[in-house]
């Protein structure tokens, strides 16, 4: 899965480098989650907490036996 972010005032999405490399607080950004091929949007646009909650749920069910 691919996590992307953008400042709320911009329109171009960028690949998420990590929480420690952001210049501002995560609350100042919008996040979205795409599949690995970037063909399907799994979470369209939301806060960091909302997107990461969905990311963890997908990973949990993907690895569940």
C-alpha angles and dihedrals in degrees: 000000000000123000115204132184141188136179109262091245096054133072104208118091119220133195110266109250097190137284094269093055097056115107095215136032117288089245089070092061139068118225135199136182125222133181118259094266091048091233099114130046110222096182113017103203132332150120123306092253094051094048094045092049090056091044091054092047092053092048091049094054093040091059098036113114 
